[in-house]
Amino acid sequence: MKVFVPMNDIAFSALLCSRLCHDLISPVGAIGNGLEILADEDDEVMRAEVMKLLAHSAEVTSAKLKFFRLSFGSAGGFGEKVPLREAEDAIRGLYDSGNVELSWQSDVGGMDKDAMKAMLNLVLLAGESLIRGGKLLVEIKEEAPTTHISVTVHGDKVIFQDIIRQALLGEVAEDKIEAKSAPAFLAASAAQKIGSKVDFILHNEQSFSLCMTYDES
């Protein structure tokens, strides 16, 4: 198993902040543009369309913030375990309005905070590989004391960048980690904290899985 040397907390926080801003700038910018149009628009039909745009952009922004709060920040819940419904709600919110079809299969009620953080970032990275949309399957199964996590994608055009895969597998030096690959480094580091690692399984050019298994005993 690869050993991850902890990156400077401030430097890594800056990378995650950069990543967060990159993902939020589009929907937040759309809200600003919509408000500018409303200020000068008198046509009621056009105003109604702009209001729809504002509502959609606000929903997207809220969904992203909810997801990133769990995946990048301090997870919710009390104690060492987090109710998995929080993660499921955040994931569904992230993909509700897009072209990714989410399938969620889980028999687990709660999850270790680091395991959940790793899982959420695996979902984020896998979903981003579906350039033209597709199917995203999240499977979480418990065979006490072992929990298995699998995130699988299927799509017409799947691009999973080498730098992301290498960061997940611990094959990138920490000084080479950038905002784009920061979630991968975070997932790998969180997995290591619970004595696990991320595995990349290539099925074909249109499908792959990201898997991890950990023992809660």
N, C-alpha and C positions, 0 to 999 in steps of 0.2 A: 504494500500500500504506500502511495506517495505521502510524504510528510509535508504539510503546508506550514511554512513559517509565517506567523501572523504579520500581516501588512500593518504599517503605521496606521493607527485608527483614524487620524485626521486625514491622511492621504486617501484612505479607502472611503471614508465618509464623503469626501469631495467628489470621488468618482461616482458614487451612488447618487449624490445630489445632481451631478451633471446628467446622469442617465434619467433621473426623475424629471428634470426640467425639459430634456429632449422629448420625452413622451407626452408631457403636458402642454407644450407650447402650441401645438396645433389646435386642440379643442378650446384652450383658453383664448388663443388668438382669434378663433372663429366667433367667440362670444364678443370680443372687443369690436370686431368688424361688423357684427350684427347690430350692436348698439349704435355704432356710427351711422349705419344705414337707416335705422329707425329714427334717428334725430333729424334726418333730412327727407324722409319718405312720407308722402301724404296719401298715396294710393293704399286703400284698405286691403286689397288682395295681396299686394306686395308686402305690406306690414304683417299680414297673417303668415305668409311664407317665411318671413324673417323670424317671426316668433317661434315657428316650428324649428328653424335652424338653431335658435338660441336654446330651446328646450332640449334638443338632441345633444348639443355641445355641452350643456350643463350636466346632462345624464352621463355622458362619456367621461367628463372630468371627474365627477363624483365617483364613478365606478373605478377609474384608474387610481384615484387617491385611496379608496378603500382597499384595493388590491395591494398597492405599494406600502400602505401602512403595515400590512401583515407580512409581506414578502421582504421588505427592506428594513422596516422598523421593529419596534417591540410588539410581539404578537399579543393578541387579546387573551381573554380568559383569566382564570385564577389558578395558582399553583403551577406545577410543572407541565401539566397537560392542557391543551387547548381544544375546545369542542370543534370537531371537524366541520360542523355546519357553517362556522364562520368562514373557513377557507372555501368551502363549496359555494357559498353565497358570493364571495368576492370573485371567484373564478367565473361563475355564471354571469355576473355583472360585467366582467371584462369582455366577454365574448357574445353577450346577448345581441348587440346591434351590428355585429360584423358578419363576415362570410365564413367563419369557422363554426362548424357543427360540433358542439361539445357533448360527449357521453361521459357520465359520471357513474362509476360503480365502486361502492365502498361498503364494507361491513364493519367499519371502525367508527366508534363514537368519539374518541378523543385521540390526540396525537402529541407526542413530545414536541416542544416548541421549536427545537432545532430541526427535527424531522419535518415539521410542517413548513418551516422556512425553506428548507431544501426542496421540498415537493412543489411549493408555489413557484420557485424560481425555475424549476424544471418545466413546469407548465408554461411559464412565460416564454422561455427560450424555444420550447418545442412549437408553441403556437406561432411564434414569429417566423418560423421556417416555412410556414404555409403561405407562400407569396401570393397565390391566387385563391386562397381559402382552401378548405378541405375538412377533414374529420380529425378530431382530437379526442382521444380516449384516455381517461384517467382511471386507473384501477388501484385500489388500496385494499389489501386483504390481510387479515390477521390469522396467524396460526401460532397462538400463544406459546412462547413469549416473543415470537418473531413476527414482524410486520413487513409486508412486501409492497413496494410502490412501483408502478409502471405507468409511464406516459408515452403513448404511441400516436404518431401522426400518419395520415394518408392524404395525399393531394396530387393534383396534376403537375404542380411545379413546387418542389420541395428543395430549399437551399438552406443547409445547416453549415455555417461557415466553420472552417478549420480552426480558427482562433477560439471560437466558442467551444467546440468539441475538446480541443486541447486544454482549455482552462478547466473544463469539467473533469477531465481525467488527470489533472495535476501535472500537465506537461508544459506549462508556461511559467516562466519566472515571474515573481510578483511585480517586478519593475516593468514588465511588459504588459501588465493588465491595464486596459483602458476602460472608459465608461461603457462601451459596447459589450465588453466581456466581463464587466464587474458582477452581473448577476450569476454568471457561470462560476466565477471564483467564489462567490458567496455560497452558492449551492454546494460546491465541493467542500468548502471549509465547514459548513454546517453539518454535512454528512460525516465528515471525519470526526467531529466533536462527539457523535453518537456511535463511533466505532464502525462506520460504514463507508462506502464509496459509491460513486456513480458509474454505471456501466452504459456504454453506447452500443446498441445493437442495430446494425443496418440490415433491413429486410430486402429492400431493392431501392431503385432510384426515387421512388415515390413514397417510401415509408421507412420509418426507423422508430426505435423505442429508447427511452432513457429510463433506467431502472436502478433501484437501490433497495437493500434489505437491511434491517437493523433489529437488534435484540434488545428488548426492554427489561430483561431480567437483571 
